[in-house]
Amino acid sequence: MKSRYFKVSEFACKCGCGFGIQPGDVSWELVSVLDDARDHFGQPVFITSGCRCKKHNAAVGGAPSSEHMQGIAADIQLSGTTPAKVHDYLNKKYPDRYGLGLYSSWVHIDTRAGKARW
C-alpha cells in the first residue's frame, strides 16, 4: 500500500491480530479514495475502523459479510469537517459506485463493486 497520507498501521484491525498490516490486506482503490478526501478537504482523515478480522467484526456489531473484513472499507472522520459534508462530497464524486454510509460522528466508505447508500 502506498499513500501520500496514511500509514499501514492506521488500517490494522483494532484487536491486534495483525490483519491490515500485510501487503495486499488493504485495497489500493480504498486508499486512493481516502487520499482524494484528504486532498479535497485539506484536513487530516482519521480512520476510526479499517480492517476487521471476523472475531473483531462480530465484537463491534459489524455486518456478517462486512467489507471491513475484506480490506475494502473504512470508517472515517475529518478534522474540522462534519460527517454530512464528507458524505455529500463522496456521494457527488462517486455517484454510481461504492458503499457510503452517514453516521452521527463518522462516514463509512467502501469500494465494493456496486453502489450502496445508507
Secondary structure as GFF3:
##gff-version 3
##sequence-region A 1 118
A	DSSP	three_ten_helix	8	11	.	.	.	ID=ss1
A	DSSP	alpha_helix	28	41	.	.	.	ID=ss2
A	DSSP	beta_strand	45	49	.	.	.	ID=ss3
A	DSSP	alpha_helix	54	59	.	.	.	ID=ss4
A	DSSP	three_ten_helix	67	70	.	.	.	ID=ss5
A	DSSP	beta_strand	73	78	.	.	.	ID=ss6
A	DSSP	alpha_helix	83	93	.	.	.	ID=ss7
A	DSSP	beta_strand	98	102	.	.	.	ID=ss8
A	DSSP	beta_strand	107	110	.	.	.	ID=ss9
A	DSSP	beta_strand	115	117	.	.	.	ID=ss10
###
